[in-house]
Amino acid sequence: MVTESDTESIQVEIVPSRFLMPASAQKLLNEIYGNGGLIRIMIHGPNLPRSVPYGPGRGAPIDENRDLLIEVGGQAFELCVKVGRIRLELESAKFYDGLKAACERALPISFQIRRGKFFHTRQTITDYAKFGKVEDTRILGLIDPRAKKDRLAILSEERVTIDDEER
């Protein structure tokens, strides 16, 4: 018997006990992507600055934050944050156990998985200001309202789109 809870989407937050290095983040994201059932995913954490923001070295470039390209599902994109949490929406609850197993395989550290409500379901004023009238509800709530540029990567079968550019 199919119940409503089996068919409705669930939202999950994965919180590792510390920030992930780009290689660990790539491994985890590929495991999650391979599990299937993803509707949308958001990588959350502090920004990685390109130059020193304050102090006596203000404006000097930071070399360790360059070329942080990771490949997820065969498509590469630039990592702009330290990965502290990953929020995602799954098609149904049947993918939850596979997600938990994928996290255990990919993460050598402890982590927590929380179920809850993490994404907007209706368009907010910020979404309207950034996008206008939104037809695809999967992008609602995925943009930082304080960001100077839109930091949204849309992975599709054909290409990766970042800031309205194709890469």
N, C-alpha and C positions, 0 to 999 in steps of 0.2 A: 504494500500500500504506500502510495506517495503522499506525503504530508506537505503542508505549506512550508514548514521549516526546512525540508529537504530541497525545495526548489528556489527559495529566496536567497539572495546574496548575503554573505556575512563579511564583516570588516574585522581585520586583525592587525595588531601592532606587535612587531618583534623588537625587543629591546635587549641588545647585548650588554654585558656588564661593563664594557669599555668601548671606545671608538674603534672602528674597524679600519685596517690598512686597505688601500685600494685592491690588493690581490685577494684579501679575505672577502671584501665586499663583492668583488666580481664572482668569486666562487659561490658565495651565498645567493646572489641574484640569479646566477645560472641554474643553481639547484631549484630555486623557487620557480623560475621560468619553465624548467623542465617538468615540474610537478603538474603544470597546466591549471586551467580554471581561473586564470587571472582576468579581472576586469580592468583594474587600475592599480598602480603602485606609486608610492611617494617615498623618496629617500630624504630623511630629515636629519639635520645636524648644523653645527656652526659653519659659516662660510670659510673657504680657504682663500685668504687674500693673495693678490698677485704682488703687492708691494707692502712695505712696512707702513701701517696706518698712522702711527704716532711715535713720539720720542725722538731721540737724536738721529736715528737712521730713517726718518720719515721719507718715504718715496723710493727707498732702495728696493730693488726687486728681490723677491724671495724665490730662490731657485728650486727648492724642494717641492713647491706647489705647481710646477709646470708640467705639462704633458701628462696629466692624470687621466689618460684614456682607458676606459674599461670596455670590455665587449660582453654584451648580454644578448643571448639568443642569436648570435652571429652578426650583431650590429654594434658598432662602436660609438660611444659618446663620451664627452668630457665630464669628469666628476668635479663638481664645484663646491662640495661640502664634505666635511668629515662625517662618515656614516655613523650616526648615533642611534637612530631608530628607523625602522622600515614599516610603513603603513601600507596595507594592501586590502583590496576587496576581492573576494573569491565568489565565483558563480553560485556555489552552494556549499553546504556544510560537509558534503562528502569529500571535498578536497582538503579539509582541515588536518586530518591525520597524516596525509602525504606531505603537507607543509611542515608539520612538526618533525617528521622523519628527515626531511630535506635540511632543516635547520640543525638537527643533531649531526648529520653527516658533514655539513659545511663548516660549522663553528667549533673551534677547539676550546672555546671559553663558555662560561655559563650565560644563559639568556632567559628571558621571560617572554611568553606569548600571551597576549591579552586579547580577548574578544570584546568588542564594543562598537561605538559609533564614532568614527574618526573623520569622515568626509561629509561635506555638505550634500544635501539632496536637492536643495533649491538654490537658485541663483541669488548671490548677495550683491550689495552695492559695489563692493570691490571687484567681483567678477564682472559686473556690468561695465565698470570703469575701464577694466583691462581688455575685455573681449567684445563688449557690446552684447547684443542678443545672442545667447549661446544655444545652438541646436544640439550639440553633443554633450550630454550631461556628465560624461566621464571626466571632463576637465574642470568641473566645478570644485573650487577650494584647493587647487593644486598650485596656485601662484602665491608667492610671498607678497603681501600688499606693500611692504616697505622696500622691496627690491627695486633698483634703478632700471633693471632690464628684466624681461620675462625669462625665467629659468625653467623652461618646460621642454622636455624631450619626449616626443611621441614616437614610439617604436611601432612600426607597421611592417607589413610583408615586403614593401617595395623600398623604403628608405627611412632614415632617421631625420626628423625635423626638429631643429632647435632654433628658437627665435625667428621663425619664418624663413630660415635658410635651410637648404638641403645639404647634407653632408654625406 
